[in-house]
Amino acid sequence: MTILTESEIEKMRVAGRLAASVLEMIGEYVQPGTSTEDLDQRCHEFITNDLASIPAPLNYGGKNGQPPFPKSICTSVNHVVCHGIPSDSKVLKSGDIVNIDVTVIKDGFHGDTSKMFFVGKPTVLAKRLVQVTQDCMYRGIETVRDGSTLGDIGYAIQEYAERNRFSVVREFCGHGIGRIFHDDPQVLHYGYKNTGQRLTAGMAFTIEPMINAGRRQIRLLPDQWTVVTKDHKLSAQWEHTILVTETGAEILTLRDEEQRTRFTDASA
């Protein structure tokens, strides 16, 4: 467990704001007829040129026979749960939903966040799944404070998802973050209240529930990165980087569109 210093927290705030700005920039380009490769190129140029930062996913991994991730963002469309690889051949069409996952490195610190986008007009099911998944993330964030537990987060997410007749992916989870992209602790999106590691002010980690419209089972494609639902039903994900405070949580990757919500800062 890493407890950040005040100077490290300020660097995390900067990295978080930059990551959020990438999602704010790319939204207008998520349109029918656009390829996910085009989205990747736009994000790459914005991160490297405009933000003078590093896209953390690019060439990440490459251990135990898994190839390095070849792109600067992840684009997960429809039944892709996570780690979708941008491609010229994947062209968005009206009715699609897509998760864009961005991680920026600035001055050695990571800001990690993702957002769901509708391409054209969504179906009723897609719209409901995306909203419930975002609410799951927020409900998890609302439990965070000095002295609460990781189990509180998982319980809040699982209870709300299953109450809405959706399922929680269990093979992937949130993670500690700072100088290291994926650090301890692991933040499960299911569990029981008052269980697991107790949280301490100064910890930073992601909350990033992946919620399926059908069953929770998944499978890994031969590219060794792309994860899809086994039943090919829709999946959605939202992600924020969170800082534990004495009285709540500070969302380090908060976007301007969220400033008007009650989730601006649970510690306020």
C-alpha positions, 0 to 999 in steps of 0.5 A, a space after each residue: 500500500 502506497 501513501 502519497 505525499 502532498 507533492 505526489 498528490 499534486 502531481 497525481 491531480 495534474 495527471 488526472 486532469 490531463 487524462 480527463 481532458 483527453 476524453 473531453 477532446 475525443 467526444 466530438 469524433 465518436 461518430 458513425 463512420 469513424 474508425 477506432 484507429 482514427 480515435 487512437 491517432 487523435 488521442 495519441 497526438 493530443 497526449 503527446 503534442 498538446 499535453 506533452 505527456 506519454 500514453 501509458 498503454 502504448 507498448 505496455 505489457 509484453 510479458 509471458 508471451 503476451 505481445 505489448 499493447 500496440 496502441 495509445 488507448 483502448 477502444 471497447 465496442 459493444 460486447 468487448 469488455 475491455 482492452 479493445 485494440 483500435 483498428 482501421 477495420 473497426 468502423 463505428 456504426 449508429 447504435 454502437 456503444 464504445 468505451 474509450 480508456 485513457 491513461 496519461 503519464 505526466 512527470 512520472 505519475 499516472 492518470 487513468 480514466 474511461 468513459 462510455 460513448 454512444 454512437 448515434 442513437 443507442 438502444 433502450 438496453 444500451 442506454 440503461 446498461 451504460 447508465 447503471 454502470 456509471 451509477 455503479 462506479 459512483 456508488 463505489 466512490 461514495 463508500 470511500 473514506 479513511 477507515 472504510 474497506 475495499 469490500 464496501 466498494 465491491 458490495 456497493 457496485 455488485 448490489 446495484 448491478 445485480 438489483 438491475 439484473 446485470 452482472 459484474 465481471 470478476 476477472 478484472 478489477 481496479 488497482 492502485 496507481 501512482 508512479 506505477 500503472 498497476 499497483 496494489 491494492 486490487 479493487 474488486 467490484 464485488 464483495 461484502 461490507 466491512 471486509 478486505 483492506 482498510 483504506 487510508 487517506 493518501 491512497 490512490 486507486 481506480 474504480 472501474 466496474 465492467 458490467 454485462 447485460 447478460 452473464 458475467 462470463 468472458 473470454 480472451 481473444 487470440 490477440 491476447 488482449 481483447 476481452 469479450 462477453 462469452 454470450 456476446 451481449 453488451 458490456 459497459 465500463 466507467 473508470 475514475 482515479 480516486 484519492 482517499 481523503 479523511 472524509 471521503 474521496 477526491 476524483 482526480 480524473 473528474 471531467 467538466 461535464 461532471 462538475 455539476 453533479 453531487 460527485 464533484 468531491 465526496 469530501 467537500 
